[in-house]
Each structure stands twice: as structure tokens, then as C-alpha cells.
Amino acid sequence: MIQCCHFKLKSVFIFVLCAVFFGTASAKSNHKDMPTKTLRSMARAYMAFGKYEKAHVLAEQALAQAKQEKTEDGEMALCLIDLGTVYGYEGLLSQAAEKFEAGVELQKKALFETHPYVAHTLRMLSDIYRRQDKLEQAEAVLSQAVTIMLANCDLHSKEMAPFILESAKLQFAKGQTEESLANYQTALDIYEQNYGLQHLMTANVLEDMALLYMAQKDTEQAGQLMSASLAIKSKIFGRYHSELINSWLTMARICKYQGQPERCEYYLAKSTETASESRNAITMARVYEKANQIRREGIVASAINGG
């Protein structure tokens, strides 16, 4: 049943991308003839496949067009939020924060301040603040989001899972490992119960938990969790896909600290080769830098251990 759902989901993405490709071919570069909603849908389709460079162009065009047409607040908010999402994926955190901040204010005007959609945008903004190491701001914004959601649903409902997960990430960043692990486990239980053992979100939580165990130097538990996560993601994306690069890098680091240099190099090679195939200079630079960092960490670890 789960595999059937994955097949249907991939079919929907393929259908959307076909519409993107044929629509782009017929309209050539004249995206001005397309509504902002269509441009945003195209950008989201590219994001679903990790094509962030193309998503970036379309999301920026959608926002520019929305400003030119002086579109209504709700659509303008979504244009800002979608562009902020792309920036977040690309690691452009300052730009992402700026777009989310503007987007959520317009969203409050278009809907109302305690609408669940507002809560989700605040959660995404909290994620950006956390990644910027602005932990106090992240906590304040996430607290607002959780308060809104708890007024609309039960704590252990599937709607709360993304907020519990973000709480776990924030607690991990603050060094509160026990609280973080408890929230990761709660989020994992909710995802498994509602979406199954082979869902992408289940795999993502397993990977987050692996990072926590790595921070505690429990490489055995981290390795088990990452293996389970990669098994799920490989079924979803295939054996070689850009969405697996960060997971391979994490697995490489685990193997390095487990004293398995051959397996480490195997995962590093997969990461760098797949990044090279993307022909995205920013992605390639980031992946090669992380790969070299992992190799240097291994040298330091060996020196510390008297190797």
C-alpha cells in the first residue's frame, strides 16, 4: 500500500513536471503570460525534485510579477513564502528570513493571526533562525506557532508532528539532548502511525536522530538509524539522486568515526559524483567542502586516538 502511494506521488510529480516542460516549451521564456499561481506551482514542482536553481528563477518571477500587478495580500504572501522556501533550501538564510518575515505579516492580514497556515510559516521562519544560530528568536517564533496549533488540534495529532520535530531540532541546537531525543521519538511515532515505516518524513526523522547520536559519539546507534533512513530514501528516490547527497555525507562521517575508511570514501565518492552531475557550481562547492572537512575530521580523530 505504501509503495502504491509512493508510485502515485511520483506519478503526480512527473505529470506536473511534464506540464512544466511542455508549458515552458510552448511559452518559451515568456513567463509573463503565466499567472503567479502557475509560476509558483512550477517552482514547487522543481523543488520536489531538488532542482532549486530552476525553482529559484520561477519563484523570483512569481514575486516580481505579483508586485507589478499589485496582487491581493494572500497571493503576495504565498509568493514571498515560496521564494523564502527556495532560499532556505539553497542555504541563503538571510534572504529566506526576510521573505518569511514579510510573508507571514501579509498572511496574517489575508487570513487571521491565529490561522494554522500562519503557524506553519512561523515554524519555517523558526527553522531559518535556528540555522542562523539565532536560537532565542527561533524559540520565540516557534512558541507562537505551537500556541496557534494547539488551539486547533491535539498535541499528538499528525498536524502537530512538524512542530514537535522542529522543537526537537531547536532543543538539539541548544544542547538539550534528552528533551530533543524525546521529541524526536514522539515525532517519529506520529509519522510511523499516520504515514507508515517507509515514508520520507519517517526517514528524515531517523536521520535527524542519527545526527544527535553522532553528537553524543554513539556511532553504532547513529549508523543503524542512518542505514534505516537511507534504505527508505533509496526506495523513494532511487540509488543515485541529489536528494541523497546530505545523507551520504552523514553516513561517510559515521563510517570515518567507526574506523571504516573504505566505506567512508565510498559515500564521499557518491556524494561528489552526484553533485558534479548537477552542474550547479554552488552545490558542487558545498559538497566538496564538506567531503574535505570529513576527511580532515578523520585525521584529527586519528591523532587524538594515537593513530
N, C-alpha and C positions, 0 to 999 in steps of 0.2 A: 504493500500500500504506500509506504514511504517512497519507494523507488518510483512508483507511478506518479506521485505528487511531484517528485524532482523532475521527471520527464515532462510533465505538464508545464512546470515552471520554466524549464529550459525552452520548451516549445513557444511559450508566450514571449520570452526574451528574443528568441530567433525571429518570431513574427514581427515584433517591434523593430528589431534591427533591420529586417528586410524593408519595412516601411520607411525606416530612416534612409537606407541606401538608395531605394528607388525614388523616394521623395527628393533626396539631395541631387540625384542624377537629373530628374526632370526639372527641378528648380535651379539647378547648378548652384551658383553661390548667392542667389537672390533670396536670402532668408527673410528679407523684409516683407515678403508676401505671406509669411507664415505667422500665425498668432503666437503670442508669447507662451501660451499653454503648450502648443506643439513643440516649440523650441525647447521648453523645459522637459517635456516628455522624451524628446530625443536625447537631451543631456543625461537624463536619468537612465535611459537605456544603455548609453555608453558607460556610465558609472557602474552599472550592474556587471559589466564585463571588464572593469578595471581600465577602461580607455579614458583616463582622466584628462589627457591633453585635449581630446576632441570634445569631451563634456565641458571643459573649461570654456572653449570658444563659444559653444552654443548657449551656455548659461550666461556668459557675459553679453551675448547678443540679445538674449531674452530680457535682461535687466535694462540694457541701453534702449531697447525698443519700448519697454514699459515706461521708462522715464520720458521718452519722446512723445508717447501717446497719452501721457498723464493718466495711466490706467488706475482703476479703483484700488483701494488700500489692500484688499485681500490678495489680489493677484500680484501687486507690487511686493507684498510681504513674502509671498512664495518665491518670487524671482530672487529676492535678496537671500532667502534661506537656502535655496537650491545652489546659488553661487557660493554661499558660505560653506555648504557641504562639500562642494568640489575643492575649494581652497583647503578645507580640513584634510581631505584625502591626499592632497598634494603637499601637505606639511606647511602651507602658507598660513600660519596660525594667526598672525596679526590681522591679515586681511579677512580671515574667516570670522574672527571675533567681531570685527567691525560690521560685517554683513549680518551676522546673527543678532547683534545688539540692535541694529536698525530694523531688522526683520521682525523681531519679537515685539517691538513697540508698535509697529504698524499692525501686526497680528492682533494685538490687544484691542486696537481701535476697530478693526474689521469684525472681530468676534466679541469676546469679552475677556477680562483679565484672568479669570479662573477657568478658561476653556482648556480641555485636555490637550488640544493642539499647541496651545501656548506652553503647557508643561513640557511637551516633547522638545520644543525649540529651546526652552531653558535648559533641558538636560543636555542637548547638543552643545549649547554655549558653555555649560559647566565642563564638558569634556575638553573643549578648546582651552579654557582657563587652566584646567589641570595639566594639560600638555605644555602649557606655557609656564608651569610651576607657580601659578597664581592660586595657591591652594585655598586661601581664605575666600577669595571671590568665587572659586569653584564651589566651595561648600555652601556659601550663602545662596547662590543661584540654584543649586541642586535642592536645597532645603525648600525653596519656593516651589520648585517643580513637584517635589514629593507631596507637599501640603495640598497642592491642587489635585493631584491624582488620588490621594486618599479620601478626598471629598467626593470622588466619582467612582471609586472601585475598592475592592477588598485588597488588603495588603498582600495576600498570597495568590492573587489573580494573575493571569498571564499578561494583563496590561501593565502590571507593576514590575514585571521581570526586567525590562531595560533600565528602570530606575534603581532597582536593587543591584543590578550589575554595575551601574555607574557609581553607586555608593561603595561597592567593593573596590573598584579601581581607585577611588579617591582615598579610601582608608589605607590601601596599599601604599599609595604615594606619600601618605602621612606617617607611614611606619607602623600602622595599627594592623599587624599581620593576622592576629587571631580574629578580630572583628571582620577583617577583609575576607578571610577564608570562610567564615560562617555565611557571609552574604553571597560569596561565590557559590557555595554549596546550595543555598536557597534558590538562587537564580538557575543553577543547573537543574535542580529538581523540577522547577516550574517548566523549563524548556523541554526537559525529557518527558514530563507528563502530558504536556499540551502539543508538542510538535514531534516527539519521538527521539530515539537514540541516534538517528542518522541525519539530523537537521544541522544546517550550517551554524545556527546560533549555539547549538549544543557544542559543536566543535570549537567555536570561538571562546566559550567559557572554559572549556578544558585547556585551551592554550593559555588563557589568562591565569588559570590556576597553576599551570606549569611554570610560568614566569615567577609566580610567588614562591613556589618551592625552590626554584633556582636561586632566588634571593636568600633563601634560608640554607643554601648549599645542600639541599636534598636532591641530588641529581637523579637518583633512582626513581623517586616518585615523579619528578619533573619529566623524565624520559618516558615513563609509562603514559602519562597524560598527553604528552606531545605525540606519541605514536598513535594513540587513540584519535586525537584530533586530526592528524594527517591522513589517517585511514578514511575518515569521514569526508574530509575536503577533497581527497583524490577521487573519490567516487562522484562527487558533485562536479568538480572542475576538470577532471582528467589528470593524467600523471604529470603533465607539464603545462603550467598556467601561471601567469604573472601574479594571480591572487595567492599563490602558494609561496612566493618568494620569502616573505617575512617568517612564515612557518619553518621553511628550510633553514633560514639563518638562525632561528631559535634552536632548532634541532642540532645544527652544527655546533653551536656554543655548548649545548648539553654534552654532545659527544666528545668535544675537546676536554671538558672537565671530568668526563668519565675515563679519560685516557684512551680514547679511540680515535687517533688522528686520521686514519684512513676513512672512517665513516664521516668524520668532520669535513674532510676535503671533498668527499662525495657530495654532501649537501651544499657546500660552498660553491662547487662547480655547477650544480644545478641552478643555484641562485644567480650566479654571474652570467651563465649562458642564456638563461631565460630573460634576464634583464637586457642583455645585448640584443636579443631578438626583438625587443620592444622598440629599439632605435630611439628611445627617449633619453636624451643626454642627462636630464636631472635624475631619472630613475637609475640609470647606469652608474652615475657618480655616487649616488646614495648607497647602492648595493655594494659596489666595490669598496667604498669606505668602511662599511660595516663588516665586510668579509676580512679586510685587512686588520680591523680592530679585533675581531675574534682571533685571528692568528697571533696578534700581539698579546692578547689576554692569555693565550696558551703559554707563551714564552714566560710571562710574569708568573703564572701559576706553577710552571716547572721550576723556576728559580726559587720560589717560596718553599716548594716541597723538597728542595735539594736535588732537583733533577738536572 
